[in-house]
């Protein structure tokens, strides 16, 4: 992320060095080389600002999306816990003892006949 903050300056310096080398290779006058370097620095600095803005925007969107996915996973996990808790409660509420157990209880409560 530190390189992204320095991107306009890096673009401008690279463009100035490149235009200076091409000016010297063409054996141009030093005044003209200097003017060409200044113009290329300004243009590429503006391009660097534009690129930096887009990179930071993309970085923020990716970060926001990751946070959103993490929040959705937490919500789904909480929902699963709640559903499983509801299922357990409904199973306990819907539980009915077997009919045979009622029969056994009734027989045990009756007095024994001899």
N, C-alpha and C positions, 0 to 999 in steps of 0.2 A: 504494500500500500504506500510505502514511502517513495518508491519510484514513480508511482502514479502522480503523486503531489509534485514531483520534480520534472514531470514530463514536458511541460512547455519550455522550460529552460534547456533541457537536453535536446529537444527538437531544434531550438534556435541555435544552440552552439554547434550542433552537427551540421546544420545548413550553412552557418557562417564559415566553418572550416572547409566544407566542401566547395562553397563558392569562392573562397580565397585560393584554394588549390587550383581550381579550374581557371581562375583569373591569372594566376602566376604561370600556369601551363600555356596559356594563350599569349603570354607576355603583354598583358594589358597595363595601362598606367596605374600607379598606386592609388590615385584619387578615385579612379573608376572602380577598382577592386574594392576599396573601402565602402563606396556607395552601394555597390552590389551586395556586399556582406551585410550592411545595415538593413537594406531592404529585405533580404532573405531572412535575417533574424526576426524582423517584425512580422513578416508573413508567417513564418513557421512557429513563432511564439503564439500567434493567434490560433493557428491550427492545433498546437499543443494544448491550449486552453479548451478548445472544443473537444478534443479527444479525451482529455482528463475529465471533463464534465460528463461525457458519455460513459466512460469507464466507471466513475463513481456512481453514476445512476444505475448501471448494470449491477455493480457490487451491492448497492443498497437493495435492489430488487431481489437478488439472489438471497441475501441475508434475511430479508423480510419473508420470503417464501419458505426458507428453512425454519424460521420461527413459527410460521403458520402451520407447517407440517408437524412440528413438534407439539404445538398446541392441539392440533387435531388428533394426534396419537394419544395425548393425555386424555382428551375428551372421550375418545373411543374406549380407552382403558377404563375410565371411570364409568362409562355407560355399561361396559361388560360386567364390571363389578356389581353395578346396580341391578342389572338383569339377572345375574346369578343369585344375588341376594333375594330378589323378588321370587325367583323360581323356588328357592329353598323355603321361603315363607309360604308359598302356595302349596308346596308339597306337604308341609306340616299341617296346614289348614285343611287340606283335602284328605288327610289320612283318616281312614275309618278302620276300626278293628274288624277282624274276620268274624263271620257269623258264628263260627265254631267257638270262638272265645266267649261270645255272649251265652251260648248254650252251656258251656262249661261253668261259667259264673252262676248261671241260674241253677244248675244241678248242684253246685257246691253250696248254694244258699238254702236249698231245700233240706229239710230234716231227713235223716236216714230212716227208712222204714225197715222194721225187722219182722 
